[in-house]
Amino acid sequence: MRTSPAILAQRGIGMNLLMIGEASMQLAKEFPEFVADHPDIPWIKIRGMRNRIAHGYRSINVETLWDTVQTSIPDLLDQLHSLRNFHAQGE
């Protein structure tokens, strides 16, 4: 039995979001001052999405995953790029 491309895409998206959430959790654990210094990044929501994917995969709303990919991830990337540029300029 073959897995449909849509199911594979959903699983891939879920795994990537889970990895982002895991990185967020490790960052908060190892560098809590960094997380505290950047409250504009939605750390709690990122960890919450990770927990939802890790512990409740069968009940995850596919539209929520897609909305996260379409809206939240681009916003997060913009925030991280701005942060990187801010620190690269020595500020």
ZAVEXDREN-513035 format. One line per field, with one value per residue (C-alpha): residue in three letters; chain; x, y, z. Coordinates in steps of 0.001 Angstrom, whole numbers, plus 500000, padded with zeros to 6 digits. Example, Ala and Ser with C-alpha at 12.3 -4.5 7.8 and 13.67 -1.06 7.14 Angstrom:
2
residu: (ALA | SER)
chaine: (A | A)
px: (512300 | 513670)
py: (495500 | 498940)
pz: (507800 | 507140)
END
This chain:
91
residu: (MET | ARG | THR | SER | PRO | ALA | ILE | LEU | ALA | GLN | ARG | GLY | ILE | GLY | MET | ASN | LEU | LEU | MET | ILE | GLY | GLU | ALA | SER | MET | GLN | LEU | ALA | LYS | GLU | PHE | PRO | GLU | PHE | VAL | ALA | ASP | HIS | PRO | ASP | ILE | PRO | TRP | ILE | LYS | ILE | ARG | GLY | MET | ARG | ASN | ARG | ILE | ALA | HIS | GLY | TYR | ARG | SER | ILE | ASN | VAL | GLU | THR | LEU | TRP | ASP | THR | VAL | GLN | THR | SER | ILE | PRO | ASP | LEU | LEU | ASP | GLN | LEU | HIS | SER | LEU | ARG | ASN | PHE | HIS | ALA | GLN | GLY | GLU)
chaine: (A | A | A | A | A | A | A | A | A | A | A | A | A | A | A | A | A | A | A | A | A | A | A | A | A | A | A | A | A | A | A | A | A | A | A | A | A | A | A | A | A | A | A | A | A | A | A | A | A | A | A | A | A | A | A | A | A | A | A | A | A | A | A | A | A | A | A | A | A | A | A | A | A | A | A | A | A | A | A | A | A | A | A | A | A | A | A | A | A | A | A)
px: (500000 | 501395 | 501161 | 499626 | 501752 | 499376 | 499933 | 503692 | 503594 | 501538 | 503991 | 506955 | 505404 | 504601 | 508138 | 509679 | 507424 | 508294 | 512019 | 511545 | 509723 | 512420 | 515108 | 513073 | 512874 | 516618 | 517341 | 515143 | 516854 | 520423 | 520021 | 517017 | 518342 | 518246 | 514607 | 513788 | 515551 | 513358 | 509737 | 508509 | 509302 | 506381 | 508439 | 505459 | 503376 | 506296 | 506730 | 502978 | 502829 | 505702 | 503940 | 500684 | 502423 | 504507 | 501677 | 498463 | 499323 | 496121 | 494019 | 496013 | 493988 | 495573 | 494303 | 496153 | 499376 | 498895 | 498094 | 501241 | 503325 | 501745 | 501644 | 503563 | 506715 | 507354 | 506786 | 509178 | 511802 | 511518 | 511985 | 515008 | 516600 | 516095 | 517617 | 520614 | 521119 | 520751 | 523490 | 525701 | 525774 | 527094 | 524065)
py: (500000 | 503369 | 506476 | 509397 | 512473 | 514589 | 512374 | 512457 | 516264 | 516500 | 514249 | 516220 | 519515 | 518094 | 516781 | 520112 | 522001 | 519486 | 520086 | 523867 | 523415 | 521127 | 523666 | 526341 | 524207 | 523544 | 527228 | 528154 | 525531 | 526450 | 530213 | 531419 | 534985 | 534984 | 533909 | 536519 | 539207 | 538432 | 538266 | 539264 | 535735 | 533455 | 530940 | 529563 | 529058 | 527345 | 524934 | 524427 | 523429 | 521027 | 519431 | 519142 | 517410 | 515141 | 514043 | 514388 | 513742 | 511938 | 514887 | 517658 | 519877 | 519900 | 523436 | 524597 | 523049 | 524691 | 528076 | 527800 | 527059 | 529870 | 532583 | 531867 | 530365 | 533274 | 535701 | 533712 | 533656 | 537437 | 537852 | 535550 | 537270 | 540652 | 539326 | 537961 | 541237 | 543214 | 541201 | 541154 | 544957 | 544859 | 546389)
pz: (500000 | 498963 | 501095 | 499243 | 498473 | 500581 | 503632 | 503096 | 502856 | 506068 | 507880 | 506572 | 507637 | 511050 | 511505 | 510532 | 512941 | 515642 | 515026 | 515199 | 518495 | 519836 | 518914 | 520680 | 523815 | 523792 | 523253 | 526219 | 528364 | 527460 | 526933 | 528938 | 528914 | 525104 | 525108 | 527753 | 525705 | 522680 | 523859 | 520389 | 519184 | 520106 | 522091 | 524025 | 520876 | 519151 | 522060 | 522250 | 518580 | 519143 | 522095 | 520171 | 517281 | 519526 | 521793 | 519807 | 516197 | 515264 | 516395 | 514688 | 512409 | 508950 | 508320 | 511438 | 510150 | 506759 | 508322 | 510421 | 507337 | 505309 | 507986 | 511165 | 509672 | 507260 | 510158 | 512354 | 509615 | 509241 | 512992 | 513042 | 510036 | 511690 | 514884 | 513015 | 511157 | 514409 | 516103 | 512991 | 513032 | 516604 | 518266)
END
